[in-house]
């Protein structure tokens, strides 16, 4: 049968349990799906006569807004009137379901698109109880749980397209943590070929959805061929028989007798809440995937494994970026003209550049140690005082120094007179005395001449300039650029203070990128198995995930372990053994040097001699041509050394001694 020989339209109604702590209209806990029957209930969620619902759960509203943001749907902000959807069923104790849908309702959001499929609407509603038709018993733990219903246009053409779309949807919803991952989804599938559409209810697995759609398409087409008219029905899918069974004729909106709920106030969405939700949204899987492919040159199969889980891909990016900075980062502040009148003696908190807290936080999230003790005590910072402060910090060949404005001038002055050598110097709109700022001539901070010899003090020097900076700072940048032979990185539409107001926190991602360095310099290919194989192995063995509250595995610790393996300080086997102890909390190898470092070749020789003496027959077997015997001997040395002996060294020493 040709797939184009008949029309197929498939639409979905996807129901997901929102990941909230409490139910939609009461304070009963939602962690009850696997709890003892009827353990998390109250008069409200059991529909006890006389009980009244509480105000809607704000957390559920926020989750709804997150999902609508993913779809880029139009969000209805007000006049959202809760409706009572009436129907008689054993799982519905009140005789109605409270919902923001129905013939006269204004739903939470309309329109939008996801993976090429148009979204009709999405809305909040409460879940009914759980009825067991075999026993007749009802579990009210589920009654009142907050549900999101996502309705699509009938734009799917086959079961494969539906399943792949749902996989993408579940992945995106897992990124925003909107839907409970252990609760699954329930999908009502509408299928039409010839005649009216039918609705298959409560399909709760992707495989069941696939089989139900495939069966129903064939059934409808065959019935059409026999002249049987398809009516609008509600069906159930019997998985054991692989067929659909009619439950009832499909209801219309009038059958549900929708009326406004008199016990609940009209829902209004606050614009502040919506802005907060939008600002907190993480990157979606497709954005992460694109960056892994382009920026990090990760293979497509590995990239797809990484992006299956937000925590895993964030961990990988943290791992990559933590490897680029092995030392500390020192941020040296400049003066802030807008705060000049507010300055107090000492190092006032309000004078810090308002992008510095954001940069510091971003770097620390990636495991970078950040020092920023230097704050100007007045408009003309004192060089001697700053020199005393910076020399309290441990600065070495792995350090990255960042100076902005007067802070940049100070670092150049200090480095040129110091014996210290550093990894990287970043000058961000640095000041320097010139004809446009004669008032600086008297300040000892500027009592120096920039010299080409500065390049001997840092492995790399980067100059960053603002396009909208003052003429005096632009002139300073020209001097640094000319003498040091630097081509400045120009940040467009930025001024010297990077802000619209003193209190507004600004981001400076370009600076973070320069501090962390280029990922191309890292052997990313060798890092991937440590995440996609070893990290997942350890987590799965312990039945844990990175998002568990009691798990604290830091990317910088794994980066340190990988470096130790690559530099030959520990063996690969030892590295894997160490990772076994990273759950629940990872640690720095520097704190366990004596326990985990590779043992010396002399120690390997002693262990090899011991193994040879204890396994005379095995040694004879090897000499007689049984090559596998050598592997046994090597394994014994690895055991005795607790995997701290290098495999290649053992092999070479063992062969020499046996001869």
BARONU-118753 format. One line per 8 residues: their letters; for each residue z, x, y of C-alpha. Coordinates in pm, 1 decimal. Example, Ala and Ser with C-alpha at 12.3 -4.5 7.8 and 13.67 -1.06 7.14 Angstrom:
BEGIN
AS = 780.0 1230.0 -450.0 ~ 714.0 1367.0 -106.0
end
This chain:
BEGIN
XXXXXXXX = 0.0 0.0 0.0 ~ -108.0 152.8 331.5 ~ 174.9 192.2 579.3 ~ -49.4 52.1 856.3 ~ -157.1 -251.2 653.3 ~ 131.0 -463.0 784.7 ~ 345.0 -480.7 1101.7 ~ 700.9 -349.1 1083.2
XXXXXXXX = 962.8 -381.4 1352.5 ~ 1314.5 -255.1 1300.0 ~ 1601.9 -283.5 1544.5 ~ 1962.8 -172.4 1508.6 ~ 2305.2 -295.9 1609.0 ~ 2532.6 5.6 1564.0 ~ 2909.1 -46.2 1559.0 ~ 3137.2 254.9 1598.2
XXXXXXXX = 3514.2 284.8 1612.4 ~ 3607.9 438.2 1944.6 ~ 3837.2 739.3 1914.4 ~ 4142.7 605.3 2098.3 ~ 4514.5 627.6 2029.8 ~ 4582.1 254.7 2063.2 ~ 4401.9 -69.5 1985.7 ~ 4191.6 -251.5 2244.1
XXXXXXXX = 4443.9 -512.9 2363.3 ~ 4778.0 -397.9 2220.9 ~ 4979.1 -80.0 2173.7 ~ 4943.6 -55.9 1795.4 ~ 4829.0 286.9 1679.1 ~ 4470.6 330.1 1559.6 ~ 4542.1 597.6 1297.1 ~ 4585.6 325.0 1039.1
XXXXXXXX = 4255.7 300.5 851.4 ~ 4403.4 500.6 566.2 ~ 4762.1 392.2 623.2 ~ 4966.1 150.5 418.1 ~ 4832.9 -204.6 438.2 ~ 4953.3 -399.3 742.6 ~ 5163.7 -108.1 872.6 ~ 5025.4 -94.1 1229.4
XXXXXXXX = 5025.1 -453.4 1345.5 ~ 5187.2 -680.5 1604.0 ~ 5166.2 -1047.0 1709.9 ~ 4868.5 -971.7 1936.9 ~ 4636.6 -810.3 1683.0 ~ 4732.0 -1057.1 1407.1 ~ 4651.6 -1354.5 1630.0 ~ 5001.1 -1501.3 1617.7
XXXXXXXX = 5009.4 -1831.7 1813.3 ~ 5152.1 -1781.8 2161.4 ~ 5073.2 -1410.0 2180.3 ~ 4872.0 -1284.6 2477.2 ~ 4649.0 -974.6 2492.3 ~ 4748.9 -681.2 2709.4 ~ 4510.0 -532.4 2968.4 ~ 4216.2 -352.1 2812.7
XXXXXXXX = 4275.0 2.1 2684.6 ~ 4152.6 238.9 2961.0 ~ 4077.6 510.5 2706.3 ~ 3830.1 277.4 2533.8 ~ 3658.2 207.8 2865.6 ~ 3619.6 581.7 2929.6 ~ 3468.6 632.2 2583.3 ~ 3221.2 353.9 2653.0
XXXXXXXX = 3122.3 522.2 2979.9 ~ 3066.3 851.6 2796.8 ~ 2829.0 686.1 2549.8 ~ 2641.6 506.0 2827.6 ~ 2605.4 842.3 3006.0 ~ 2448.4 996.8 2694.9 ~ 2184.2 719.7 2697.7 ~ 2145.3 730.8 3078.5
XXXXXXXX = 2206.5 355.4 3075.0 ~ 2265.4 144.9 3386.0 ~ 2639.5 77.7 3393.6 ~ 2761.4 -260.2 3515.5 ~ 3059.0 -187.3 3738.7 ~ 3207.2 -533.7 3799.0 ~ 3202.4 -903.7 3707.3 ~ 3256.8 -811.6 3343.4
XXXXXXXX = 3412.6 -1125.7 3195.5 ~ 3558.4 -1105.2 2844.6 ~ 3418.8 -1368.9 2609.9 ~ 3556.7 -1545.0 2305.7 ~ 3300.0 -1540.8 2024.7 ~ 3403.0 -1817.0 1784.9 ~ 3342.4 -1809.4 1411.6 ~ 3541.2 -1902.6 1104.0
XXXXXXXX = 3590.0 -1624.6 854.8 ~ 3885.8 -1499.2 653.8 ~ 3904.9 -1171.0 850.9 ~ 3927.1 -1347.0 1189.0 ~ 4282.8 -1480.1 1234.1 ~ 4232.0 -1610.7 1589.6 ~ 3912.0 -1796.2 1509.3 ~ 3729.2 -1586.7 1771.7
XXXXXXXX = 3644.9 -1227.2 1852.8 ~ 3703.0 -1089.5 2203.8 ~ 3385.9 -922.3 2327.5 ~ 3179.3 -835.1 2633.1 ~ 2865.7 -988.9 2484.7 ~ 2717.2 -1332.8 2448.4 ~ 2482.4 -1573.1 2615.9 ~ 2674.7 -1586.6 2944.5
XXXXXXXX = 2828.2 -1239.0 2939.9 ~ 2753.0 -933.8 3147.9 ~ 2752.6 -641.7 2906.5 ~ 2895.1 -297.7 2986.8 ~ 2560.1 -120.8 3018.1 ~ 2190.9 -192.1 2979.8 ~ 1876.9 13.8 2932.8 ~ 1855.0 382.2 2869.4
XXXXXXXX = 1689.1 576.0 2592.6 ~ 1786.6 800.7 2303.7 ~ 1546.9 1011.0 2096.5 ~ 1248.5 800.8 2203.1 ~ 1408.5 463.5 2125.8 ~ 1495.0 226.1 2410.0 ~ 1849.5 94.5 2429.5 ~ 1886.9 -276.5 2495.9
XXXXXXXX = 2257.1 -278.6 2573.7 ~ 2600.8 -155.8 2475.0 ~ 2931.9 -330.8 2502.5 ~ 3297.3 -322.6 2402.1 ~ 3454.6 -559.6 2153.4 ~ 3745.6 -577.8 1909.7 ~ 3715.8 -534.3 1535.4 ~ 3824.7 -814.6 1300.1
XXXXXXXX = 4067.7 -758.3 1013.6 ~ 3967.1 -633.1 669.5 ~ 3930.5 -901.1 402.0 ~ 3908.7 -815.1 32.9 ~ 3703.5 -1095.0 -130.5 ~ 3816.5 -989.7 -478.2 ~ 4188.5 -1024.5 -410.9 ~ 4182.4 -1255.2 -110.1
XXXXXXXX = 4419.9 -1019.9 71.5 ~ 4378.5 -928.9 438.7 ~ 4465.6 -595.3 601.7 ~ 4531.1 -639.0 972.6 ~ 4549.6 -265.4 1045.0 ~ 4184.5 -281.8 1149.5 ~ 4220.9 -598.9 1354.5 ~ 4194.0 -518.3 1725.0
XXXXXXXX = 4051.8 -168.7 1687.9 ~ 3816.8 -92.1 1980.5 ~ 3450.6 -104.0 1885.2 ~ 3139.2 -2.8 2071.5 ~ 2822.8 -192.2 1983.2 ~ 2491.8 -23.5 2060.3 ~ 2184.4 -246.2 2041.8 ~ 1837.2 -93.9 2028.5
XXXXXXXX = 1496.5 -239.6 2089.4 ~ 1300.7 -313.4 1765.9 ~ 1097.8 7.9 1795.9 ~ 1157.8 175.5 1458.8 ~ 877.2 161.1 1206.7 ~ 1034.8 286.9 882.4 ~ 1362.2 380.9 717.3 ~ 1312.2 756.3 759.5
XXXXXXXX = 1287.2 722.4 1137.1 ~ 1602.5 506.5 1143.1 ~ 1807.2 753.7 937.3 ~ 1701.4 1056.7 1143.3 ~ 1777.4 868.5 1466.6 ~ 2123.5 771.8 1340.7 ~ 2194.9 1132.8 1239.2 ~ 2110.7 1246.2 1592.7
XXXXXXXX = 2322.3 966.6 1739.6 ~ 2625.8 1057.7 1529.2 ~ 2588.0 1423.5 1625.1 ~ 2572.7 1346.0 1998.2 ~ 2870.4 1109.2 1976.0 ~ 3067.5 1379.3 1794.3 ~ 3005.8 1615.3 2090.4 ~ 3171.9 1375.6 2332.1
XXXXXXXX = 3435.7 1277.0 2072.5 ~ 3377.2 912.4 2148.8 ~ 3369.1 775.2 1793.8 ~ 3620.2 840.8 1517.4 ~ 3462.4 1085.2 1275.4 ~ 3655.1 964.8 969.3 ~ 3578.7 595.7 1022.8 ~ 3200.7 602.8 992.1
XXXXXXXX = 2973.8 342.7 1145.4 ~ 2864.7 -7.3 1053.3 ~ 2503.0 -95.9 1119.9 ~ 2336.3 -435.8 1126.4 ~ 1965.7 -379.6 1066.0 ~ 1706.4 -630.2 1187.5 ~ 1373.8 -613.6 1002.8 ~ 1059.3 -818.8 1058.0
XXXXXXXX = 710.2 -789.2 916.3 ~ 547.6 -1132.1 901.2 ~ 750.5 -1425.3 1029.4 ~ 1105.1 -1430.0 1164.3 ~ 1335.2 -1130.1 1156.7 ~ 1622.6 -1102.1 912.3 ~ 1951.6 -926.9 976.0 ~ 2116.9 -715.0 706.7
XXXXXXXX = 2488.4 -696.8 783.0 ~ 2747.1 -420.3 762.6 ~ 2549.2 -132.9 614.0 ~ 2795.3 156.3 624.3 ~ 2607.8 460.6 492.8 ~ 2277.5 625.5 576.5 ~ 2160.2 607.1 215.6 ~ 2242.0 235.5 196.5
XXXXXXXX = 2054.9 178.2 523.3 ~ 1750.6 364.0 388.7 ~ 1741.5 169.2 60.1 ~ 1804.2 -169.6 226.3 ~ 1521.9 -123.0 477.6 ~ 1275.4 -3.5 213.9 ~ 1357.9 -295.3 -17.5 ~ 1345.9 -555.6 258.7
XXXXXXXX = 1006.0 -442.9 389.3 ~ 855.9 -465.8 40.0 ~ 1019.9 -806.0 -21.5 ~ 888.9 -956.5 302.3 ~ 536.4 -824.9 254.3 ~ 522.3 -949.7 -104.8 ~ 655.2 -1292.3 -0.4 ~ 392.2 -1310.3 271.3
XXXXXXXX = 127.2 -1239.6 10.9 ~ 257.3 -1532.5 -193.9 ~ 250.1 -1761.5 107.3 ~ 629.0 -1778.3 145.0 ~ 734.3 -1820.4 509.1 ~ 1003.8 -1581.4 628.7 ~ 1286.0 -1759.6 812.1 ~ 1559.2 -1611.4 1027.3
XXXXXXXX = 1834.4 -1524.0 778.8 ~ 2145.6 -1314.6 752.8 ~ 2144.8 -1096.4 442.1 ~ 2378.2 -867.9 250.3 ~ 2257.2 -565.2 57.8 ~ 2378.3 -541.9 -302.3 ~ 2376.1 -168.8 -366.5 ~ 2441.3 -198.8 -739.1
XXXXXXXX = 2129.8 -415.8 -788.0 ~ 1926.7 -262.3 -506.0 ~ 1838.2 -602.2 -355.4 ~ 1920.7 -811.9 -47.8 ~ 2102.3 -1143.3 -89.8 ~ 2105.2 -1432.2 154.9 ~ 2448.0 -1490.1 310.1 ~ 2361.6 -1768.3 555.8
XXXXXXXX = 2099.8 -1879.6 802.9 ~ 2108.8 -1661.9 1112.6 ~ 2327.0 -1799.7 1388.8 ~ 2208.1 -1836.4 1744.8 ~ 2426.6 -1768.2 2047.1 ~ 2515.1 -2138.0 2067.9 ~ 2660.9 -2127.3 1715.9 ~ 2929.4 -1888.8 1836.6
XXXXXXXX = 3041.7 -2120.7 2119.6 ~ 3099.2 -1832.5 2368.0 ~ 3351.4 -1911.6 2641.3 ~ 3526.7 -1683.8 2895.6 ~ 3866.2 -1559.4 2777.0 ~ 4131.5 -1713.5 3005.3 ~ 4395.2 -1454.5 2906.0 ~ 4208.1 -1144.7 3026.9
XXXXXXXX = 4124.9 -1035.3 3378.7 ~ 3770.0 -950.9 3477.0 ~ 3694.6 -585.5 3399.9 ~ 3594.9 -363.2 3691.7 ~ 3482.5 -4.4 3653.4 ~ 3617.5 230.3 3916.4 ~ 3355.4 468.8 4059.2 ~ 3613.9 748.6 4055.2
XXXXXXXX = 3660.7 699.4 3679.5 ~ 3285.1 704.7 3624.3 ~ 3248.0 1027.0 3823.9 ~ 3532.1 1185.6 3627.3 ~ 3365.1 1091.7 3299.6 ~ 3028.3 1228.7 3407.7 ~ 3184.3 1552.8 3531.0 ~ 3363.9 1606.0 3198.8
XXXXXXXX = 3057.9 1551.3 2977.2 ~ 2973.9 1850.3 2756.0 ~ 2623.2 1973.7 2693.8 ~ 2438.0 1768.6 2436.3 ~ 2315.3 1915.8 2103.1 ~ 1953.5 1949.0 2213.9 ~ 2059.8 2156.8 2517.8 ~ 2274.7 2381.0 2300.1
XXXXXXXX = 1992.5 2416.2 2047.0 ~ 1741.1 2512.2 2314.6 ~ 1970.9 2782.1 2451.9 ~ 2041.8 2926.1 2107.9 ~ 1668.6 2951.1 2042.1 ~ 1568.2 3091.2 2381.4 ~ 1862.1 3284.2 2522.8 ~ 2010.4 3422.0 2202.2
XXXXXXXX = 1696.5 3427.1 1983.1 ~ 1882.6 3258.3 1698.2 ~ 1661.8 3138.3 1411.6 ~ 1598.7 2764.3 1402.3 ~ 1781.3 2702.8 1072.4 ~ 2091.2 2893.4 1188.9 ~ 2076.2 2722.2 1528.6 ~ 2078.6 2380.3 1361.9
XXXXXXXX = 2381.6 2476.3 1152.4 ~ 2565.9 2592.7 1464.1 ~ 2484.5 2283.0 1670.5 ~ 2609.2 2041.7 1403.6 ~ 2953.6 2086.6 1552.9 ~ 3044.3 2132.7 1919.8 ~ 3345.4 2350.9 1844.5 ~ 3137.8 2575.8 1618.3
XXXXXXXX = 2855.3 2633.1 1866.9 ~ 3102.7 2686.9 2152.4 ~ 3285.7 2936.2 1931.9 ~ 2958.6 3119.4 1863.0 ~ 2870.9 3138.7 2232.6 ~ 3221.2 3263.6 2307.3 ~ 3178.2 3521.7 2032.1 ~ 2847.4 3646.1 2173.4
XXXXXXXX = 2977.7 3668.5 2525.6 ~ 3311.7 3820.2 2429.7 ~ 3129.0 4114.5 2276.4 ~ 2966.8 4206.5 2608.4 ~ 3299.4 4279.8 2781.5 ~ 3538.1 4491.3 2577.9 ~ 3754.6 4592.8 2875.0 ~ 3923.3 4407.2 3158.5
XXXXXXXX = 3765.0 4254.7 3468.3 ~ 3919.7 4320.4 3811.7 ~ 3835.7 4075.3 4091.1 ~ 3896.7 4213.7 4440.9 ~ 3904.6 3947.3 4709.5 ~ 3758.9 3952.2 5056.2 ~ 3908.1 3800.0 5370.2 ~ 3850.3 3431.5 5438.7
XXXXXXXX = 3772.8 3351.6 5800.3 ~ 3849.9 2981.5 5758.4 ~ 4206.7 3070.2 5659.9 ~ 4265.3 3333.1 5928.5 ~ 4514.9 3123.2 6124.7 ~ 4701.7 3024.1 5806.0 ~ 4762.4 3376.8 5678.7 ~ 5117.3 3483.3 5611.3
XXXXXXXX = 5257.8 3824.3 5538.5 ~ 5209.5 3955.9 5187.2 ~ 4942.0 3805.9 4962.9 ~ 4909.6 3433.5 5044.5 ~ 4781.8 3207.3 4765.2 ~ 4576.1 2991.3 4999.0 ~ 4358.0 3283.6 5104.5 ~ 4193.7 3336.6 4764.9
XXXXXXXX = 3819.8 3279.8 4748.1 ~ 3791.9 2929.4 4615.5 ~ 3533.8 3021.4 4349.1 ~ 3762.0 3292.2 4208.4 ~ 3992.8 3054.5 4013.0 ~ 3685.4 2900.6 3847.1 ~ 3535.1 3241.7 3760.4 ~ 3871.3 3363.2 3628.6
XXXXXXXX = 3910.8 3054.0 3411.0 ~ 3556.0 3081.4 3270.3 ~ 3606.4 3446.4 3180.8 ~ 3944.0 3385.4 3020.6 ~ 3795.0 3104.1 2810.9 ~ 3569.3 3369.9 2662.8 ~ 3861.0 3601.6 2589.1 ~ 3813.7 3834.6 2887.4
XXXXXXXX = 4125.0 3984.7 3048.7 ~ 4108.4 3924.7 3425.5 ~ 4315.1 4097.0 3694.4 ~ 4298.8 3979.3 4055.2 ~ 4608.4 4097.0 4241.5 ~ 4441.9 4205.7 4566.3 ~ 4467.1 3961.1 4854.8 ~ 4413.1 4057.1 5221.1
XXXXXXXX = 4735.4 4029.8 5416.4 ~ 4540.3 3997.9 5741.4 ~ 4185.2 3995.2 5871.4 ~ 4163.4 4374.2 5853.9 ~ 4295.4 4472.1 5509.3 ~ 4479.7 4801.7 5481.5 ~ 4310.5 5052.6 5249.5 ~ 4629.6 5236.9 5152.6
XXXXXXXX = 4803.9 4916.3 5051.4 ~ 4506.9 4801.2 4840.4 ~ 4480.1 5146.6 4681.9 ~ 4842.8 5125.9 4572.1 ~ 4784.5 4783.1 4417.8 ~ 4467.3 4865.7 4223.6 ~ 4614.8 5183.6 4080.6 ~ 4881.4 4973.5 3908.7
XXXXXXXX = 4604.8 4829.2 3688.6 ~ 4476.4 4999.9 3375.0 ~ 4111.8 5075.1 3459.6 ~ 3890.2 5275.8 3224.0 ~ 3529.7 5318.9 3105.6 ~ 3525.0 4961.2 2966.6 ~ 3638.7 4792.6 3289.9 ~ 3422.4 4571.9 3511.5
XXXXXXXX = 3511.7 4574.9 3882.8 ~ 3397.4 4294.7 4111.9 ~ 3439.4 4317.9 4488.3 ~ 3340.9 4055.1 4741.3 ~ 3305.5 4116.4 5115.3 ~ 3588.2 4351.5 5224.2 ~ 3680.1 4380.3 4855.3 ~ 3337.8 4530.4 4783.5
XXXXXXXX = 3381.1 4787.0 5058.0 ~ 3724.2 4876.0 4922.9 ~ 3595.7 4934.6 4567.3 ~ 3317.3 5164.5 4687.9 ~ 3566.5 5355.7 4906.3 ~ 3820.6 5384.6 4624.1 ~ 3578.2 5474.2 4342.7 ~ 3412.1 5749.6 4547.4
XXXXXXXX = 3749.0 5918.9 4592.7 ~ 3879.1 5849.0 4240.7 ~ 3837.0 6026.6 3906.8 ~ 3798.8 5689.4 3730.6 ~ 3470.7 5594.6 3562.2 ~ 3396.1 5231.8 3481.7 ~ 3146.7 5024.4 3283.7 ~ 3014.5 4806.8 3566.2
XXXXXXXX = 3056.3 4762.1 3942.2 ~ 2947.4 4430.7 4095.0 ~ 2923.8 4416.9 4475.5 ~ 2912.7 4054.1 4591.3 ~ 2801.9 4029.8 4956.4 ~ 2988.9 4356.3 5023.9 ~ 3092.1 4454.8 5374.5 ~ 3011.1 4793.8 5533.1
XXXXXXXX = 3048.6 4918.3 5886.3 ~ 2726.7 4891.3 6085.1 ~ 2600.0 4826.1 6435.4 ~ 2658.6 4451.2 6399.8 ~ 3032.4 4475.0 6329.4 ~ 3181.5 4737.9 6558.4 ~ 3529.7 4583.7 6525.3 ~ 3541.4 4725.2 6170.0
XXXXXXXX = 3512.6 5082.5 6295.2 ~ 3888.2 5105.6 6356.0 ~ 3987.6 4981.0 6009.2 ~ 4072.1 5252.7 5752.6 ~ 3917.7 5035.0 5478.7 ~ 3574.1 5122.6 5616.3 ~ 3649.1 5488.7 5678.9 ~ 3394.6 5617.2 5426.1
XXXXXXXX = 3024.3 5686.9 5382.2 ~ 2856.0 5526.9 5084.1 ~ 2699.4 5797.3 4869.3 ~ 2442.3 5808.1 4591.9 ~ 2714.8 5981.5 4385.7 ~ 2874.5 5637.7 4341.0 ~ 2622.4 5586.5 4058.1 ~ 2808.6 5852.7 3858.7
XXXXXXXX = 3121.2 5637.9 3869.9 ~ 2977.6 5329.5 3698.3 ~ 2734.8 5288.9 3409.6 ~ 2580.9 4997.1 3599.3 ~ 2594.6 4878.0 3961.6 ~ 2483.5 4528.0 4059.5 ~ 2434.9 4406.2 4416.7 ~ 2446.7 4030.4 4488.0
XXXXXXXX = 2351.5 3881.1 4824.7 ~ 2373.7 3529.5 4972.5 ~ 2059.4 3389.8 5135.6 ~ 2259.2 3215.2 5410.8 ~ 2501.3 3500.6 5486.0 ~ 2591.3 3641.2 5826.0 ~ 2365.3 3903.9 5984.8 ~ 2634.2 4172.7 5959.9
XXXXXXXX = 2677.6 4123.1 5582.2 ~ 2299.6 4113.5 5530.7 ~ 2278.4 4442.9 5718.7 ~ 2555.4 4585.1 5496.7 ~ 2362.1 4480.5 5184.5 ~ 2052.5 4657.7 5313.7 ~ 2249.6 4982.0 5350.8 ~ 2393.4 4961.4 4997.3
XXXXXXXX = 2051.3 4870.8 4859.7 ~ 1877.6 5163.7 5028.6 ~ 2132.7 5435.8 4948.3 ~ 2204.9 5326.8 4591.5 ~ 1848.9 5223.1 4508.5 ~ 1952.2 4868.2 4414.7 ~ 1741.8 4552.5 4420.0 ~ 1983.2 4273.9 4518.2
XXXXXXXX = 2013.2 3947.8 4327.5 ~ 1977.3 3683.3 4602.1 ~ 2165.5 3355.4 4553.1 ~ 1976.9 3078.4 4729.3 ~ 2145.5 2828.1 4961.3 ~ 2477.2 3013.1 4956.9 ~ 2681.6 3131.3 5252.1 ~ 2946.0 3399.5 5274.0
XXXXXXXX = 3230.5 3169.5 5174.1 ~ 3032.6 2962.1 4919.0 ~ 3196.0 2638.5 5024.3 ~ 3172.5 2325.6 5232.1 ~ 3546.7 2320.5 5293.2 ~ 3840.6 2546.8 5222.2 ~ 3988.5 2309.8 4965.4 ~ 3673.7 2250.1 4760.9
XXXXXXXX = 3660.1 2445.1 4434.4 ~ 3315.4 2597.8 4387.2 ~ 3147.5 2740.2 4081.4 ~ 2966.5 3072.1 4069.2 ~ 2798.0 3085.2 3724.5 ~ 2558.2 3359.5 3835.9 ~ 2852.3 3596.4 3880.9 ~ 2994.0 3508.0 3537.9
XXXXXXXX = 2655.9 3584.6 3381.2 ~ 2641.1 3924.8 3551.7 ~ 2995.7 4010.9 3445.1 ~ 2932.0 3915.8 3083.8 ~ 2602.7 4099.8 3073.3 ~ 2284.4 4034.7 2883.4 ~ 2310.2 3899.0 2532.4 ~ 1993.2 4086.5 2428.6
XXXXXXXX = 2202.7 4402.8 2407.9 ~ 2402.9 4252.9 2121.5 ~ 2310.2 4243.8 1754.4 ~ 2335.8 3866.8 1736.3 ~ 2160.2 3853.5 1401.0 ~ 2447.7 4041.0 1235.5 ~ 2703.7 3806.7 1393.2 ~ 2558.5 3478.6 1268.7
XXXXXXXX = 2671.0 3505.2 901.8 ~ 3026.8 3573.8 1015.9 ~ 3024.1 3228.7 1178.7 ~ 2789.6 3015.3 966.4 ~ 2911.2 3156.9 633.3 ~ 3245.9 3335.6 658.2 ~ 3418.2 3127.7 926.0 ~ 3309.0 2800.9 764.0
XXXXXXXX = 3413.5 2936.0 422.9 ~ 3765.3 3010.6 545.0 ~ 3797.5 2677.6 728.6 ~ 3665.6 2473.2 435.2 ~ 3892.8 2652.8 188.8 ~ 4193.5 2563.1 403.2 ~ 4057.2 2210.5 466.5 ~ 4066.3 2274.8 840.2
XXXXXXXX = 3827.4 2260.6 1134.6 ~ 3816.2 2439.0 1469.1 ~ 3915.8 2119.0 1648.9 ~ 4241.7 2078.5 1453.9 ~ 4540.5 2118.1 1684.0 ~ 4712.3 2367.5 1454.0 ~ 4406.9 2596.3 1430.8 ~ 4376.7 2874.3 1689.1
XXXXXXXX = 4092.5 3111.8 1599.6 ~ 3977.8 3307.4 1904.2 ~ 3619.1 3435.4 1939.9 ~ 3735.5 3770.2 2078.6 ~ 3934.9 3840.0 1761.6 ~ 3630.7 3780.7 1541.3 ~ 3421.1 3989.3 1783.7 ~ 3673.3 4270.1 1744.4
XXXXXXXX = 3653.6 4241.2 1364.8 ~ 3271.2 4249.1 1366.9 ~ 3275.5 4555.7 1592.1 ~ 3514.8 4728.7 1354.5 ~ 3278.8 4659.7 1062.3 ~ 2970.7 4773.7 1255.5 ~ 3144.9 5094.3 1366.0 ~ 3258.6 5168.7 1009.5
XXXXXXXX = 3628.6 5135.3 1089.9 ~ 3673.9 4875.3 815.3 ~ 3458.6 4768.9 520.6 ~ 3271.1 4439.1 505.2 ~ 3494.3 4330.9 216.7 ~ 3804.1 4417.1 416.9 ~ 3665.5 4221.0 709.4 ~ 3621.5 3913.7 489.3
XXXXXXXX = 3972.3 3959.8 353.4 ~ 4112.8 3976.9 707.0 ~ 3928.6 3656.0 794.9 ~ 4117.0 3480.5 515.4 ~ 4428.0 3529.9 729.0 ~ 4265.0 3397.2 1048.9 ~ 4374.6 3043.9 958.6 ~ 4568.2 2891.7 1121.4
XXXXXXXX = 4588.7 3161.9 1389.7 ~ 4371.3 3468.6 1437.8 ~ 4501.5 3804.9 1558.3 ~ 4384.6 4130.1 1714.2 ~ 4306.9 4415.5 1477.6 ~ 4467.0 4647.5 1732.4 ~ 4805.6 4505.2 1629.6 ~ 4746.0 4600.0 1263.8
XXXXXXXX = 4568.4 4936.2 1282.9 ~ 4768.7 5109.8 1012.5 ~ 4734.1 4819.7 769.2 ~ 4360.7 4753.2 791.1 ~ 4173.1 5067.7 894.5 ~ 3946.3 5252.0 649.2 ~ 4123.4 5519.9 449.1 ~ 4011.2 5883.8 464.7
XXXXXXXX = 3768.4 6043.4 219.6 ~ 4052.3 6257.2 81.5 ~ 4249.1 5939.9 2.9 ~ 3939.0 5796.2 -166.3 ~ 3914.7 6109.9 -382.2 ~ 4275.3 6070.0 -494.1 ~ 4219.0 5705.8 -587.4 ~ 3897.8 5792.7 -773.6
XXXXXXXX = 4080.4 6058.6 -975.0 ~ 4352.0 5804.0 -1060.8 ~ 4094.7 5547.1 -1176.7 ~ 3907.1 5808.1 -1384.5 ~ 4229.3 5917.2 -1554.1 ~ 4325.2 5556.2 -1631.4 ~ 3982.4 5452.1 -1764.3 ~ 3859.8 5736.1 -1988.1
XXXXXXXX = 3653.5 5509.5 -2216.7 ~ 3474.7 5344.7 -1923.7 ~ 3392.6 5689.1 -1783.5 ~ 3247.6 5791.4 -2119.7 ~ 3040.8 5472.6 -2132.6 ~ 2894.3 5557.9 -1791.6 ~ 2812.4 5910.9 -1903.0 ~ 2637.9 5763.3 -2208.7
XXXXXXXX = 2406.3 5560.6 -1986.1 ~ 2595.0 5234.7 -1932.1 ~ 2535.5 5206.4 -1555.9 ~ 2739.8 4886.6 -1517.8 ~ 3053.9 5087.2 -1599.4 ~ 3031.1 5255.2 -1258.3 ~ 3066.6 4917.8 -1086.4 ~ 3390.0 4857.2 -1277.5
XXXXXXXX = 3530.5 5191.9 -1166.8 ~ 3432.9 5128.2 -804.3 ~ 3596.9 4787.2 -822.4 ~ 3922.1 4942.8 -940.0 ~ 3921.1 5182.5 -642.6 ~ 3854.6 4891.7 -405.1 ~ 4149.1 4705.6 -559.7 ~ 4384.9 5000.3 -525.7
XXXXXXXX = 4274.5 5062.2 -165.9 ~ 4310.7 4690.9 -78.4 ~ 3940.9 4699.1 15.4 ~ 4000.3 4963.1 281.0 ~ 3779.7 5221.8 108.5 ~ 3412.0 5230.5 202.9 ~ 3188.7 5127.2 -88.0 ~ 2933.1 5403.2 -21.4
XXXXXXXX = 3200.6 5671.9 1.1 ~ 3358.4 5555.4 -325.8 ~ 3019.9 5562.9 -500.1 ~ 2938.7 5914.4 -382.2 ~ 3285.2 6054.4 -463.1 ~ 3301.9 5884.5 -803.2 ~ 2961.9 6020.9 -909.0 ~ 3060.3 6372.5 -799.7
XXX = 3390.9 6364.2 -986.8 ~ 3245.4 6222.5 -1307.7 ~ 2984.9 6496.1 -1321.4
end
